[in-house]
Every structure is written in structure tokens, then in C-alpha cells.
Amino acid sequence: MATKAMDLFDAFAQDKLPKDRGYIISSFFSENSAYSRYEIVAYSGVKSIYPTEEGLTFQTNGKKLHVLIEPASYPNKAMEPYVRSAEEQIPLRFSELDIFATKNQTKVMIAKQPLLSFSSFTILKPTGINFALVFYDLPDIFDSLAMFFEKTYNKEANIPQIDAKKCSKQTVETIKTTMGFKGDFASG
């Protein structure tokens, strides 16, 4: 059976990173609450990948989609996500996000559109319980992503199961429609 996903830095060390196209998911979890940020990067046509002090730099274009999960107890709810502290920030305004309220009043905010990275982007080395995974572009990629998000939204961000499933589905639908490997983003 083909490997569906792998730790990004292990894949790099073992020369198993897909160069043609793939999806990278990085997580940034708060140490004190269920406040969570995810960055999903779609890339194709890699010229080179090299390690830096901060992480791995990919010489290629990429599309980055942000997801922010804000627990009911978060004190700065009214503050736009792009002006929050560095550990809590995503570079978007509320108007650029699809916002879902869950049964336990957690808010799941999914970017409506990915941001484009031209020529290169860097994936930061995870610390603590954070992670960076690469998902291989296999025929069931969207099912794999949906299962992944449903589990992490539920287990890591404390979102009720039914809402985790709904938000996972919306996240993957946004990835599919805005970050698929079609048109000018396709390689080869």
C-alpha cells in the first residue's frame, strides 16, 4: 500500500519528498488552550528543496491556505486575525474567512482563498506538539485530508465530532476548489 502521508522532515531526510506535487500541512497549537492554526500548502514543479535554520525552503510557487480555530474562552475574539500576536496570527481579516460556530462555541475559520507564494516558501520546523506532514498526491488524497482534519480538529482542537466532520469537509472542499493541480498550477 502506498504511503499517504509522512512527517515532512523525515521525508526530506529519506529523500521521499514529492517534487512534482504535494500538500504540506503544518500545525501551530497553543500550549495553554485549544487555540490552533493550520497552514496547508499546495506545491508543484519543485526546482530544489534545502534545509535552513528555520526549516525547509522549497524553490517553487505554492498556494497557502490558513485555518484558525478559536476556543470559546479566547480573550481577543474581536481582534482581526492579522493583528494578533505572532503566535496567534494568520495574515487575514474576518471578511476573508468562512467562519463556523461549533456546538461548544469554538469558532473554526477557514480562508476563502489561498495566498500565493511566488518563487519560494519555507516550512518551519515544528516544535513541541506541532507537526508538519506531507501528503502525497494519490487518487484518494482528498479522503485522506478529510480524515486527517476531522481527527485533528476533534482530538487536538476539542471540536465536537459532528462539527469536526462538517468543518473538515469544508476545509477539504476549499482545498479542492482553490488549490487543485489544474490550469496554470499543474506541472508537466
VOVEXPA-653656 format. One record per residue: x, y, z of N, C-alpha, C, O, CB in turn. Coordinates in steps of 0.2 Angstrom, whole numbers, plus 5000, padded with zeros to 4 digits. Atoms other than C-alpha are relative to their C-alpha. Glycine has a CB too. Layout:
! residues N
XYZXYZXYZXYZXYZ
...
***
This chain:
! residues 188
500449945000500050005000500450065000500950075004499550005006
499649945001500750174995499950045007499450055010499750044994
500049964995501150295009499650064998499750094993500850025002
500449945002499850435010500350065003500250125000499349995003
499749944997500750555022500649985004500749925006499550035004
499350014996502450575031500250065003500050115001500549974995
499749944997503250685043500550044994500950014991500449995006
499749965005503950825031500849995001501149984996499850075000
499250004999505750825039500349934999500849924997500150035007
499850075001505850635039500049994993500549964990499549955004
500050015007505350635021500550034996500850004992499350024997
499449965003506650765017500649965001501049944996500150075002
499450034998507950665026500149934996500749914995500049985008
500050065004507450505017500050014993499949964989499549955003
500149995007507350585000499449984997499349954992500649984996
500650025002505550544999499550064999498950054999499749955005
500449955002504850714996499750014993500250004989500350075002
500249995007503750734981500250064997500150125000499249994999
499749945003504550854969499550034995499450094994500749994996
500549985005503150854956499450045003499250105001499749954996
500549964996501750904968499849965006499849905007499350014995
500250024994501050884985499750055005499750115003500649975004
500449964995500150955000500450005007500649945009499349995001
499749994994501051015016499650035005499350085004500750035000
500549984995500051035032500550015006500849975009499449965002
499649994994500951125047499450025005499050065004500550064999
500549984994500051145064500450055005501050045006499749945003
499849954995500351285077499550005006499050035005500250074997
500450014994499551235094500250055005500850055007499949935002
499849964994499451355109500149955005499849895006499450045002
499850054995500251275124499450015006499449965010500750025003
500549984995498851355135499349994999498949995004500150075003
500750005002497251325126499949964993500449934991499650074999
500150045006496451235111500150054994499950034988499349975000
499949955006496851395100500549964995501149944997500350075003
499550045005497651315084500050044993499550074991499749934999
499949975007498251375067500349944996500749904998500550065000
499750055005498551265052500150044994499850094992499449954998
499849975007499451315036500049944995500449894996500750045000
500050055005499051205021500350034994500150084991499349974998
499749985006500251225006500049954995500249894996500850025002
500050045006500051154989500550024996500650094995499350004996
499449985004501551154978500149954994499849894994500750005004
499850045006502151084961500650034997500850084997499450004995
499449985004503651084950500650035004500850095003499850054995
499449974996505051104963500650004997500849954993500049955007
499450005003506651164957500649975005501049945003500250084998
499650034994507551124974499750015006499350055008500750044999
500250004993507251094992500750005004501149965003499549945002
499450004996508551145005499950025007499450065008500650054997
500149984993508651155024500350075002500850094999500349955005
499849934997508851325033500049995007499849945010499650064997
500050004993509051365051499250005003499149965008500350065003
500750004998507151395052499649944998499149925001499650064997
500450055002506551245042500249974993500849974992499350015000
499950025007506451185024499850054995499250084995499749934998
500249955005506451305009499949974993500349934991500550064999
500250035006505551254993500150054995499850114995499349975000
499949955005506151344977499449984995499549944990500749994997
500550015005504451344968499450045002499550075008499849925000
500649964998502751434968499649955005499649895005499650024994
500450044995501551374982499350045001499350115000500349995006
500649974998499751414987499949985008500049925010499449984996
500050014993499551435006499350025003499050075002500550045004
500649994997497851415015500050005007500349955010499549954997
500050004993497551465033499449985003498849995000500250075002
500550024996496451385046500150025007500750015009499849934999
499949984993496151465063499549975004498949985002500050085000
500550024996495251385077500150035007500650035010500149925001
500049964994494751495092499549975005498949975004499850074997
500550024995494051425108499650055003499750115002500449965005
500449954998492651505116500350045006500150105007499449965004
499749964995493751565130500550054998500850085002500349955005
499449955002494951665119499850075001499350094999500049994992
500249944997495051835126500050064994499750114995500550025005
499949955006495451935109499549994994499850004989500750014998
500450025005493951875099499950064995499850054989499349985003
500249955004493552045092500650034996500550074991499850065004
499449985003495352075086500149964993500149904993500749995004
499950035007495652045067500649955001501149975004500150054995
499550054999496751885065500750034998501250015000499849944996
499349985003498151985055500350055005500950065004499950034994
499749954995498452105070500149965007500350005012499650065001
499950044994498551965084500849995001501250014996499649945000
499350014999500151925092500349944995499949914992500149975007
499750045005501451825081499849935001499749894996500750015001
500250074999500951655089499349994999499149934998500249985008
500750015001499151685086499750034994499150034992499650035006
500249965006499151775070499949964993500349914992500450054999
500050025007498651725052499950074996499650114998499449954998
500049945004498851855038499350024997499350044991500550004995
500649985003496951885035499550035005499650045011499749934998
500549974997495451985040499449955001499449904997499850074997
500650044999493751915046499649994993499449944992499650035005
500350005007493051965029500349954995499949934990499950074997
499750055005494251845020499949935003500349885000500750025000
500050074997493751695031499349985000498850015001500350005007
500750034999492251575031500149985008500549945010499949934996
500050014993491851565050499449965002498849975000499950075004
500550044998490951425058500049995008500549995011500149924997
500150014993490251415076499849935002499449904999499550055003
500150074998490351245084499549995006499450045009500649965001
500550014995489151165097500350035007500050055011499949935001
499749974994490451215111500350074999500750095003500649955002
499849935001490651395104500750014998500950074998499950045006
499349995004492351365096499950024993499450004990500449935000
500149985007492551455080500549974996501149974998500050085000
499550035005493351375065500050054994499550064991499849934998
500049955006493951505052500549974995501049964996500350075003
499750035006494451445035500150054995499650084993499649934997
499949955005495251555022499649994994499549934992500750014998
500450015006494151585007500449984994500249954990499550064999
499550005005495651594996500749995002500850025008499950064995
499350014998497451534997500450064998500250104994500349944997
499549945002498851664997500549974996500749914997500350035006
499550025005500151644983500750015003500850075005499950024993
499349984998501951624987500449994993500449934990500349955005
499650005007503051664971500749985001501050015006499950064996
499350025001504751584968500249955006500649915005500450065000
499850054994504951504986499650015006499250065007500850015001
500349994993504251475003500449955005500749915002499249984999
499650044995504951405019499449975005499050005007500550045004
500450034995504051275030500450005007501049975007499849934998
499650004994504551305048500149935004499649895003499750055005
499950064996505251165059499550005006499550055010500849995003
500550014995503951105071500350005007500949975008499549954999
499750014993504251125090499449985004498849995003500250075002
500550034995503351045105499549954996499749914993499550065002
500450045003501750965099499850014993499349984990499349995004
500249985007501651045082500349954995500749914997500350074999
499850045005501950955066500050034993499750084992499649935000
500149995007502250965048500049944996500549904996500750054998
500150075003501650825037500050024992499750074990499449975002
500149995007501750805018499549944998499649895000500749994996
500450045003500350725009500149994993500250044989499250025001
499950015007500650634993499450004996498849994998500349934999
500649995004499550674978499849934997500049924991500250054994
500250065002498750504977499250014998498950064999500149955005
500850005002496950464969499650025006499050055005499849944997
500449994994496250474987500250055005500150055010499949935004
499749954996497150624993499550045004499650065010500450054995
500549964997495550724997499749965006499549995011499550024995
500350054994494850575008500550005005500350005011499949934997
499550014995496550565017500050075004500150075010500749994997
500049944997496550755020499350015005499450045010500050064995
500650004996494750745026500049975007499849995012499349984996
500050044994495050605038500550045005500450045011500349934998
499549974996496650695045499750065003499850075009500650034995
500349944997495750865048499449985005499450015010499750054995
500550014995494250785056500349975007500149995012499649944997
499750034994495350685068500450065004500350065010500549954999
499749954997496450835072499650065003499750085009500650034996
500549954997495050965074499749975006499650015011499550014994
500350034994494250845086500449995006500350015011499649934998
499550024995495750775096500450065002500550075008500449954998
499549954998496950925096499650075001499850115006500450014994
500449944999495651075095499450005004499050055005499950034993
500650014996494251005105499450024997498950045000500150035007
500649995004492951025092499649945000499849884999500150024992
500450055000491450915094500049964994500049994988499350025002
499950045006491450765082499650024994499950024989499849935002
500549985005489950815072500350064996500250074990499350015002
499849935003490650995069500749994997500950024992500150055006
499350015003492450925066499949974993500349994989500449955005
500150045006491750815052499850064995500050064989499549955001
500349955004490750965045500650054998500750074992499550045003
499549965001492251085046500649974996500950004992500350035007
499550045004493450955039499850004993500250014988500149935003
500350015007492350935024500050074997500250074991499249985000
499949935003492351125021500750024999500850054994499750055005
499249995001494251135023500249974994500550004989500449985006
499850035006494451005010499750024994500050024988499949925001
500449975006493151074998500450064998500550084992499350025002
499649945002494151244999500649984997500850014992500150045006
499450025003495751154996499949974993500349994988500349945004
500250035007494951054981499950054995500150054989499549955001
500249955005494251204973500550064999500550094993499350035002
499549945001495651334976500749984999501150024997499950055006
499250025000497251234977500149934996500649904997500249995007
499950065004496951084965500650014995500750074993499449984996
499450005005498351044952499750014993499749964989500449945001
500349995007497451114937500250074997500550115001499250005000
499849945004497751254924500750025001501249985000499650065003
499349975000499251364927500449975006501049985007500050085000
499750034994499651274944500249934998500649905002499650005006
499850075002499851104935500750004998501050044995499549974995
499350015002501551034932500049954995499649904995500549985006
499950055005502050934917499449994996499549944991500249945003
***
